[in-house]
Amino acid sequence: MHQVFNIIKACAATILSICVFVCGFQGSLEAAARSSARSSARSSNNTVRVFLTDADLQAENIEQEREIRLGLADMINLSPDALKAQRYYEDQHKTKSWSIITLLDSHFVPTHPGSLDANAFYHDVKAREARAAIKKQLFKLDKIMKAP
């Protein structure tokens, strides 16, 4: 009888250990899923990434292409404050009066309609997913500019 009791006690301890492990593991999985969902939400809400991903470039001449390229490069290289102060030539190439947001709104047609929000833009522009979208547009623009 004592031996049966010890076996039952050992089984109960094993079951309890398994439950603690599974519950802990389940909690870890849930925490990881929540973290991934938050990261994904931040990523999917990045205004720069959303605006530039698969956006169509609209430029009428080489001067506009150069100004767009300069703006995209500035988005990678300048701080948000410096980028906010930077001005670009307008379409007629007469005065440097456009902000980076005006330049982008004027020359890109995003797949998701809407214009860029300035507050979100300057916050989001330095995020990794924004930089990836900017670099992709730079690559596409460089190919266009090198084409005969």
Secondary structure, 3 states (H helix, E strand, C coil): CHHHHHHHHHHHHHHHHHHHHHHHHHHHHHHHHHHHHHHHHHHHCCHHHHHHCCCEECCCCHHHHHHHHHHHHHHHHCCHHHHHHCCEECCCCCCEEECHHHHHHHHEECCCCCCCCHHHHHHHCCCHHHHHHHHHHHHHHHHHHHCC
